[in-house]
Amino acid sequence: MSTFPSRPDSPERRLRRMKRSALALLALTICLFLLSHAMMRQGEAAPIAAFWPWLRAFSEAATVGALADWFAVVALFRHPLGLPFPHTAIIPNKKNSLGESLGVFVRDHFLDSAMLLEKLRSLDPAARLGQWLSQPEQSERVSRALQTAMGEALRLLDERSVKQALTDGVRGYLMRVDMAGSSSHILGLLTRNARHQRLLDEVLQQLGGYLSNEAVKQRVADVLVRYAQREWPKLLAMVGVVTSVDELSGKMADRLARALVDEVQTILSEPEHPLRKDYEQWVHDYIQRLGQDPELMEQVEAIKQRFLHHKDVGEYIDGVWTDVMRVVRNDLAKEDSSVAAHLRQVAQDLGTRLNTDATLRETLNEHMLSAAAGLAEQLREGAKDHIARTVRQWDDRQLVRELELTVGTDLQYIRFNGTVVGGLVGVGLHAILLLGLV
């Protein structure tokens, strides 16, 4: 049951006073009617005898008018005399339809979408936002508000249950992802337009530069000597009689490096080189296998599962989360927060751009109007439904009481007016009868 805020006693006293006044006026007209009727029966001499018919006409019509208007006023709120006359107690009986009509009225006349959007367009919200953000004290206020909001949000996210829910949500999403199929799709995008050939070119160029390095050549020579000493010690001893083993290994390493560099240059210069074709075929086959080969797909899925369930991965993610949250939270708690300073600068920059960039203002206004159009429709229907639902939930007696206290005093003037107007109409009709106009 809905309750209304309490009102001071003065409206109730005023309503009672007005009701008593209207009732007293009705009683007066009845008394005048009885008095005039009684005096007419006594048949007094003129000129007093001529006055009583006029008084009776006035009081009779005034009484009828007062009673009729009393009935009409009371019928708005309840059954007159407690009797269920048709079309009485209008407000309690029509409460639900009244709420619907009130909601529709507010929706159509106060929340008209076209009117609201036109008003919003005339305000030029983007320009106003730019002027507001350009003021240092306003950008400071925005940054401080965002700093406080972000701090509160991080305190919420730092709760163990929230953190665990986020971690479980991410892990659950990754568990459902088809890693092999996704990898096949991603690699397909990455190799489109021969991008993987450019990657091969870069690798070969780096390899050529690496092999041309003298230190690399020396390491290759050392490896050759150690291998020969282990595999062919006698042959190496015979070679040592003829020439220096170190000199020979150096020459071999240099020639090997030159040969490899020449081969790299050849591959780089020939788009149709066999190695490029083999590489192309291998990449193409592997991408297809990732999307079609059940065995390879199962292997990739197994690797993903082992990775996601490995305790070190969970500990690492938890550690990274904790460290990041701590750093950001500590920064937001500072008076000279770098995050707040960045937000302040962003707000000022946005305000400056909105002041100088007409295209940006127009674009932002269009986005605001588009969002407002959808919001306006939701607001219109929501307001209508809210008003109708609220009125339906009101208690009938409480509603009647509130409405009577609000408009009942004014409605009593209808009874006054009905009494006076009725009496004047009665006098007029009596005059017409005396003049013989009917």
Secondary structure, 3 states (H helix, E strand, C coil): CCCCCCCCHHHHHHHHHHHHHHHHHHHHHHHHHHHHHHHHHHCCCCCHHHHHHHHHHHHHHHHHHHHHHHHHHHHHHCCHHHCCCCCCCHHHHCHHHHHHHHHHHHHHHHCCHHHHHHHHHHHCHHHHHHHHHHCHHHHHHHHHHHHHHHHHHHHHHCCHHHHHHHHHHHHHHHHHCCHHHHHHHHHHHHCHHHHHHHHHHHHHHHHHHHHCCHHHHHHHHHHHHHHHHHHCHHHHHHHHHHCCHHHHHHHHHHHHHHHHHHHHHHHHHCCCCHHHHHHHHHHHHHHHHHHHCHHHHHHHHHHHHHHHHCHHHHHHHHHHHHHHHHHHHHHHHCCCCHHHHHHHHHHHHHHHHHHHCHHHHHHHHHHHHHHHHHHHHHHHHHHHHHHHHHHHHCCHHHHHHHHHHHHHHHHHHHHHHHHHHHHHHHHHHHHHHHHCCC
